């Protein structure tokens, strides 16, 4: 798989190129060249389904590892996209603890993969799987929603608390409502921060844990209203947390009632809900952070934002891609793409500065950002 570096300028011009060549569009309808977006923009989508070798139509998670290989968690096992573009499946017969894979994390020190499944946690090391379950280890529960690796510790988000596995000592430590500030044990997400770990709790907001000090701090919805955000920008959008993500000093909370962001440097919150803000849907399955940009995976497409500028990707009734662009102080723009996400129900995203991969309920999508060649072609237009 070849990728090309891009910039926000190139990303914007790539979108202009695609949109200006779509039916009914022309160069005069393109985005202004003098107003590049501060976030990357998908120029076109490539889609993969079971016809292309995927083991299942529903993809729960996606991770591009340090060696460049793409890993997928599906309802029919773990899957890797090989160098020749084909897909290889791993199942129970290979040592995977369960066919339904909900999360994947890489140990940056060793390259080992840790796989969260509906029946335990699996490690893939040196081509071999090792299963960790309630009965053979200290894993709190076999239903593992998410996993993360930080500073020699594997963190597992389970239906009965969070499990911390010390890779060196091979010892587990459980965290739940009995020894932390969690008000219940259902942990849906894990996000390593700067020296701390953020735990997304199903009805308990977010818990921040400092492993070195052994301290815990809870971030809860300040108004306590389950369905409506009564006090905007004052804390987590709601206590029901479906996922958390952290990068570059910014913590993001995904929920089924909106999106929230906590700037750890400024100690300030911002919140967004559907209809009142550019957020495409309140029902957020997960959130992925790269730098200070978040990719929110929803039941109606994907919202990409830095908190001020938004780009939303949806699938139109005709199957074409619909892009909504919201910039501060400017009216919203809607554009049509010739290509679209494989499905509008998006489970998860992985992205960097060059590309994005989308796990959906009906296949895998690859979002290609624009290239320098696209920018050169457009700047020469009259």
C-alpha positions in Angstrom: 0.0 0.0 0.0 1.4 3.3 -1.1 0.6 6.6 0.6 1.7 10.1 -0.2 2.3 12.8 2.4 -0.2 15.7 2.3 -0.9 19.0 4.0 -4.1 20.8 4.9 -3.6 22.8 1.7 -3.3 19.7 -0.4 -6.2 18.1 1.4 -8.5 21.0 0.6 -7.4 21.1 -3.0 -7.9 17.4 -3.4 -11.5 17.8 -2.3 -12.0 20.7 -4.7 -10.6 18.5 -7.5 -13.0 15.7 -6.8 -16.0 17.9 -6.3 -15.4 20.1 -9.3 -15.3 17.0 -11.5 -18.5 15.5 -10.1 -21.7 15.6 -12.1 -23.3 19.0 -11.9 -20.3 20.6 -10.5 -17.7 23.0 -12.0 -14.6 24.8 -11.0 -16.5 27.9 -10.1 -18.4 25.9 -7.4 -15.2 24.7 -5.8 -14.0 25.8 -2.4 -12.0 29.0 -2.3 -8.3 28.3 -2.8 -7.5 31.0 -0.3 -9.4 29.3 2.5 -7.7 25.9 3.3 -9.2 23.9 6.1 -7.0 23.2 9.2 -8.0 19.5 9.2 -7.4 16.8 6.6 -10.0 16.2 3.9 -10.8 12.9 2.2 -10.6 13.3 -1.6 -12.0 9.9 -2.4 -13.0 6.6 -0.8 -12.0 3.0 -1.6 -14.2 0.3 -0.2 -13.7 -3.3 0.6 -16.3 -6.0 1.4 -16.6 -9.7 1.7 -16.3 -9.9 -2.1 -12.8 -8.5 -1.6 -11.9 -11.1 0.9 -13.1 -9.7 4.2 -14.2 -12.4 6.6 -17.3 -10.5 7.7 -19.4 -7.5 6.6 -19.3 -5.9 10.1 -15.9 -4.4 11.2 -15.7 -3.3 14.8 -12.2 -1.8 14.9 -9.2 -0.9 12.7 -5.5 -0.3 13.5 -2.6 0.4 11.3 0.5 -1.1 13.1 3.9 0.4 13.3 5.1 -2.0 10.5 2.5 -0.6 8.1 0.1 -3.6 8.3 -3.6 -2.9 8.7 -5.5 -5.0 11.3 -9.2 -5.4 11.5 -11.5 -6.7 14.2 -14.6 -8.3 12.8 -17.5 -10.4 13.8 -15.7 -13.4 12.3 -12.2 -13.1 13.7 -9.1 -11.0 13.4 -8.0 -9.9 9.9 -4.8 -8.4 8.5 -4.4 -6.7 5.1 -1.3 -8.2 3.5 1.3 -6.5 1.4 -0.4 -7.7 -1.8 -3.7 -6.2 -0.8 -5.4 -9.5 0.2 -6.9 -10.2 3.6 -5.9 -13.0 5.9 -8.2 -14.2 8.7 -7.3 -15.5 12.2 -9.9 -17.4 14.2 -10.4 -19.6 17.2 -8.6 -22.4 15.3 -5.5 -20.2 15.3 -5.7 -19.5 19.1 -7.8 -16.4 19.1 -10.0 -16.4 22.2 -13.3 -15.5 20.4 -14.4 -14.6 16.9 -15.9 -11.2 17.8 -13.0 -8.7 18.1 -13.9 -5.4 19.6 -10.6 -3.7 20.0 -6.9 -3.9 19.0 -3.8 -2.2 20.5 -0.1 -2.5 19.7 2.7 -2.6 22.2 5.1 0.0 20.8 8.0 -1.6 22.6 7.6 -5.1 21.1 5.1 -4.8 18.2 2.9 -7.4 20.0 -0.8 -7.0 19.3 -3.4 -7.2 22.1 -6.9 -8.1 21.0 -10.1 -7.4 22.9 -12.8 -10.0 22.3 -16.2 -11.1 23.6 -14.5 -14.0 25.4 -11.2 -12.8 26.8 -8.1 -10.9 25.8 -5.6 -12.3 23.3 -2.0 -11.5 22.6 -0.4 -12.0 19.2 3.3 -12.3 19.5 5.7 -13.9 17.1 2.9 -15.3 15.1 1.4 -17.1 18.1 -1.8 -16.3 20.1 -2.0 -16.4 23.9 -5.5 -16.2 25.5 -6.2 -14.4 28.9 -9.5 -15.2 30.5 -11.2 -15.0 33.9 -10.3 -18.6 34.6 -6.7 -18.7 33.5 -5.6 -15.2 34.6 -6.6 -12.1 36.6 -8.7 -10.6 33.8 -11.8 -9.0 35.5 -14.3 -10.2 32.9 -14.3 -12.1 29.6 -16.2 -9.4 27.8 -13.4 -7.0 26.8 -14.6 -3.8 25.1 -11.3 -2.1 24.6 -7.6 -2.4 25.2 -4.5 -0.1 25.4 -0.8 -0.5 26.1 1.2 2.1 28.0 4.6 2.0 29.7 4.7 -1.7 30.0 1.1 -2.2 31.2 -1.8 -3.6 29.2 -5.1 -2.0 30.2 -8.3 -4.0 29.5 -11.8 -2.3 29.6 -14.2 -5.0 30.6 -17.8 -5.5 31.7 -16.6 -5.9 35.3 -14.0 -3.2 35.7 -10.6 -2.4 34.3 -7.7 -4.9 34.3 -4.1 -3.8 34.4 -1.6 -6.4 33.3 2.1 -5.8 34.1 3.9 -7.3 31.1 7.2 -7.8 33.0 5.8 -9.4 36.2 2.8 -11.0 34.5 0.6 -9.9 37.3 -2.9 -8.5 37.0 -4.5 -5.7 39.1 -8.3 -5.2 38.9 -10.0 -1.8 39.3 -13.7 -1.5 39.9 -16.2 0.3 42.2 -14.6 -1.3 45.3 -11.2 0.2 45.0 -11.7 3.3 42.8 -14.1 6.2 42.4 -16.0 4.3 39.7 -19.7 4.2 40.6 -20.1 1.0 38.6 -17.7 -1.5 36.9 -18.7 -1.3 33.2 -15.7 0.1 31.5 -16.2 0.9 27.8 -13.0 2.6 26.8 -9.3 3.2 27.7 -7.1 6.1 26.6 -3.5 6.5 27.8 -2.8 10.2 28.6 0.3 12.1 29.7 1.3 10.0 32.7 -2.3 9.0 33.4 -4.9 6.6 32.1 -8.4 7.7 31.2 -11.2 5.2 31.7 -14.6 5.6 30.0 -17.3 4.3 32.3 -20.7 3.3 31.0 -22.7 5.4 33.5 -19.9 7.0 35.4 -18.4 9.6 33.0 -14.6 9.5 32.8 -12.2 8.3 35.5 -8.6 9.6 35.4 -6.0 7.3 37.1 -2.4 8.1 37.9 -0.7 4.7 38.2 2.4 6.2 39.9 0.5 8.0 42.6 -2.4 5.5 42.8 -4.9 8.3 42.6 -8.3 8.5 40.9 -10.3 11.5 39.7 -13.8 11.4 38.3 -15.2 13.7 35.6 -19.0 13.5 35.7 -21.9 15.2 33.8 -22.4 18.4 36.0 -26.2 18.7 35.3 -26.9 15.0 35.8 -29.5 15.0 33.1 -29.5 11.7 31.2 -31.0 12.8 27.8 -30.3 16.6 27.6 -27.2 18.6 28.0 -28.5 21.5 30.2 -25.1 23.1 30.8 -22.9 23.3 27.7 -19.1 23.3 27.9 -19.1 22.5 31.6 -18.0 18.9 31.7 -18.7 15.5 30.1 -21.7 15.6 27.8 -23.3 12.8 29.8 -22.3 10.1 32.2 -22.9 7.4 29.6 -19.5 7.1 27.9 -19.1 4.9 24.8 -15.4 5.7 24.3 -12.5 8.0 25.1 -9.4 9.1 23.1 -6.4 11.3 24.0 -3.7 13.0 22.0 -1.7 16.3 22.2 -3.2 17.4 25.5 -6.8 16.9 24.5 -9.2 14.3 25.9 -12.3 13.4 23.9 -15.4 11.7 25.2 -17.8 9.8 22.9 -21.3 9.0 24.0 -24.7 8.2 22.7 -25.8 11.7 23.5 -23.1 13.8 21.9 -19.4 14.7 22.0 -17.2 16.3 24.6 -13.6 17.6 24.7 -11.4 18.4 27.7 -8.3 20.5 27.1 -6.0 19.2 29.8 -3.6 22.2 29.4 -6.4 24.8 29.8 -8.7 22.7 32.0 -11.6 23.6 29.9 -14.5 21.6 28.5 -16.5 21.9 25.2 -19.5 19.9 24.2 -21.5 19.4 21.0 -24.9 17.9 20.2 -26.7 17.1 17.0 -28.8 19.9 15.4 -27.5 22.6 17.7 -23.9 22.1 16.5 -22.3 20.7 13.4 -22.0 17.2 15.0 -23.6 14.8 12.5 -25.2 12.6 15.1 -25.4 12.2 18.9 -25.0 8.4 18.6 -21.2 8.1 18.7 -19.8 4.5 18.6 -16.2 5.6 19.2 -13.8 8.5 18.8 -10.2 8.5 17.5 -7.7 11.3 18.2 -4.8 12.3 16.0 -3.0 15.4 17.2 -5.8 17.9 18.3 -8.2 16.5 15.7 -11.0 14.0 16.5 -12.8 11.5 14.2 -16.2 10.7 15.7 -17.7 7.5 14.3 -21.5 7.7 14.4 -24.6 5.9 13.1 -25.0 8.6 10.4 -21.4 9.0 9.2 -18.3 10.6 10.5 -17.6 14.0 12.0 -14.0 15.3 11.9 -13.2 18.4 14.0 -10.6 20.3 15.8 -13.4 21.9 17.9 -13.9 24.9 15.6 -13.9 23.6 12.0 -16.0 20.5 11.0 -16.1 18.2 8.1 -18.8 15.6 8.1 -19.0 12.5 5.7 -22.3 10.9 5.1 -23.8 8.5 2.5 -26.6 10.0 0.3 -29.7 8.2 -0.7 -28.2 7.8 -4.2 -25.1 6.1 -2.7 -22.8 9.1 -3.4 -20.8 10.8 -0.7 -22.1 13.9 1.0 -19.6 16.3 2.6 -20.8 19.0 5.0 -18.2 21.7 5.8 -18.6 24.1 8.7 -16.1 26.9 9.3 -16.2 29.6 12.0 -18.0 32.7 10.9 -19.1 31.2 7.5 -22.3 29.6 6.3 -22.2 25.8 6.1 -21.3 24.2 2.7 -22.5 20.9 1.3 -20.7 19.1 -1.5 -21.2 15.8 -3.3 -18.4 13.3 -3.9 -18.4 10.6 -6.6 -17.3 8.1 -3.9 -18.7 7.4 -0.4 -18.2 5.5 2.8 -19.0 1.8 2.5 -21.8 2.3 5.0 -23.1 5.3 7.0 -23.0 3.3 10.3 -19.4 3.7 11.2 -17.9 1.8 14.1 -14.4 3.1 14.3 -11.7 5.1 12.6 -7.9 5.1 12.4 -6.2 8.1 10.8 -2.9 9.8 10.5 -1.7 12.8 8.4 -2.0 10.9 5.1 -5.0 8.6 5.2 -7.9 7.3 7.2 -9.5 3.8 7.5 -13.1 3.4 8.5 -14.6 0.3 10.1 -18.3 0.2 9.2 -21.3 -2.2 9.7 -21.0 -3.1 6.0 -17.3 -3.2 5.0 -14.1 -1.3 5.3 -13.4 2.1 3.8 -10.1 3.8 2.9 -10.1 7.5 2.9 -7.4 9.0 0.6 -6.3 12.5 1.4 -5.3 14.7 -1.5 -1.8 14.6 -2.9 0.6 17.4 -3.9 -0.2 16.5 -7.6 -3.8 17.4 -7.0 -2.8 20.8 -5.6 -0.4 21.6 -8.5 -3.2 20.8 -11.0 -5.7 23.0 -9.3 -3.5 26.0 -8.7 -2.9 26.2 -12.4 -6.6 26.6 -13.1 -7.8 30.0 -14.2 
